[in-house]
Amino acid sequence: MLLNGLRRAVGAVRRYVRELMDETAYNRYVAHARSHDPAVSVPSRREFERMRTDRQESDPGSGFRCC
């Protein structure tokens, strides 16, 4: 019983950290794209991250910094 509670707590912390670090952005993007058009061709995770980084770097108002 204590072990199950600990597992749930660790899982919740893991989900929170992934959300905080925006690791779930790609999953949200794919879900959103497919909810609008199930046959849509979505980019790979690598392509998505490249597009996202390019967009952030091209917008000086976004506050993106490399260091």
N, C-alpha and C positions, 0 to 999 in steps of 0.2 A: 504494500500500500504506500509506504513512504517512497519506495523506488519509483512507482508510477507518478507520484506527485513531483518528484525530482525530474523525471523525464519530461513531464509536461512543462515544468518551469524552464528547463534548458531549451526545449523546443520553442517556447514563447520568446525567450531571449534571443535565440538564433533568428527567428522570424523578424523580430524588432531590429536587430543589427543589420540583417539583409535589406530591410526596408530603409533604414537610416543611411546605408551606404549606396542605396539605389541599385542594388544588384537585381532587383525585380523589374527594372524598367523594360527590359526586352520582353519578358513574359507579358507584362501589361500591354506593350505595343502590339504583340502578336494577337493577344485576345481581342484587343480593340479592332484591329484590322480585320480579323476573321469574323467578328460580330457584324461588321458592316458588309462584308463580301466574303463568304466562305471559300470562294475559289481564288482569292487574291494571292499573288506570289509575294511572300514576305522575304526580306533580306535575311542572310545568315546573321548569327549573333555578331560575328566579326565585322560584317558590313554595317550593321546597325550601330555598333560602337564607333566605327569610323565616321559615319554620318553625324552622329551625335557630337562627337569631338569637333568635327569640322564646323558644325553649326555653332557650338559654344565659342570656338576661337574666332569666328567671323563676327560675332556680336560683342562689341566692347562693353555694352551696357549690362551684359550678363554677369560680369564680375569673375569670369573664368581667368584663372592664373595657373601657370605651370608649376610655380614654386611658392 
